[in-house]
Amino acid sequence: MNLLFMELQKCPLSWTPCILFFALCSAPVLALPDPTKPSTQTVDEKRGFMSSVLLQAHGDRLRLVAYFSTKLDSVAAGLPSCLCAIAACEKAVAASSGHDQPKLLFDHLMMDFV
C-alpha cells in the first residue's frame, strides 16, 4: 500500500477556504510568468462559477502561473450548461488578457459548442 495514503489515513487533510488560499499563494505553488514562453489555460464551469488556471512549460511539466475564479453573472448562470461553459471560457480569457494568447483547454463536452 502507498505510504502517503497510509499517512493520510492517520491524519486526513482538511481544506478550508483559508488554508486553500494560503496554500495556493505560497511560493512553491505559483511561478512567475515568463512572457517568452507560450501559455496554456484550463477552464471549468460548475454551478455558475468559473475556475481557470494559467500554466507554462517548466521542463517536461506544466507549472501553475496564475489562477482565476469568479461567479458568472445571473444571465450567464441561467443559460443551459453548454452556454454556461462558453461564458466561463469568455471570462477566463478576459481574466488572462495580460498574457499572450494562451492555448485554451476545456472539458471535451464543450467542444461541440465552441
C-alpha positions, 0 to 999 in steps of 0.5 A: 500500500502507498505510504502517503495514503497510509499517512493520510489515513492517520491524519486526513487533510482538511481544506478550508477556504483559508488554508486553500488560499494560503496554500495556493499563494505560497511560493512553491505553488505559483511561478512567475510568468515568463512572457517568452514562453507560450501559455496554456489555460484550463477552464471549468464551469460548475454551478455558475462559477468559473475556475481557470488556471494559467500554466507554462512549460517548466521542463517536461511539466506544466507549472501553475502561473496564475489562477482565476475564479469568479461567479458568472453573472445571473444571465450567464448562470441561467443559460443551459450548461453548454452556454454556461461553459462558453461564458466561463471560457469568455471570462477566463480569457478576459481574466488572462488578457495580460498574457499572450494568447494562451492555448485554451483547454476545456472539458471535451463536452464543450467542444461541440459548442465552441 
